[in-house]
Amino acid sequence: MSGILRTGSVAKFALACAMTAGLLASGQAITWTMQSVSVPGATSNLQIQSFNSQGTMAIKDSGTGKIYRRLRSGAVSEFISNMAAGSATAMNENGDVAIGGFNFDNQGNAVQSIWMWNANGTVENWHNPSPPGSGASLSTQGINESRQVVGYGVRFDPDMYGAYVSYSPTSSMVLTELGGSFAKDISNDGTIVGMNEYRPGTWDLAGNYTALPLPVGDTSGAAHVITES
C-alpha cells in the first residue's frame, strides 16, 4: 500500500511492508511496519513498482516518467537512458531492475525494448523480445538472479497478449503468440509461471508449456508468483 504526502518540492510517500504475515485464522495476526520514503525533486505522483527483501525499491514518478532506485540506506539514483516511457516492475534480490518501455527511431516510430538497469548502475539496452505486431506495449514482469526476464507484449484494439522470456541482451524467445497469454514470474531454476489462453500454467526455458489445474467451477485464471521451492 502507498499513501502520498506533499512537502515543498520533495514528494514523500509511506510504504507499508508486511514484515510478518500469519495465516488469517483465529488467534493469528498480520503486522505492518510503516516507512516514510522521500525522493528529492520528484513530484507527488510516486509509485513503488518493485522491491526486494534487501529494502531496495524501484520507484516511478508518473508526473515526469522518471524512474529511481532507492536503497534501504536512503540513497537514491535516477535511471538515465533514451527511453521515452516505461515501467520498472521487475527487480531481483541483487537489485537488478528490468525496465520495459519504448523509445523512438529516426523516423519517429515507437520501438519496444527492454533496459537492464544493473545493480552497479550500468544500463544495457536489450534485444526486443515482444511478439510480432504487439508494438502497443511491452511489460517486464519477473526477473531471477541470473537476470533472465519474463513479461508480455500487448496489442490494443482488440486486446491481445503474448508471453516472452529474454535470456540475455541478445537472446529472447516468444513463449506464445498473441492470444490471451502472459508470463508473470521466473524462478532461479528457470521455471516460468503465467497464463496461456486464459488458463494458468508454467513454461520451461525451452518454451514447453504445462497447464495448471483450476479451482472447481472456475473457467480461467493465471499464476502470478513462484517461489524457489
Disulfide bonds with the S-S distance in Angstrom:
none
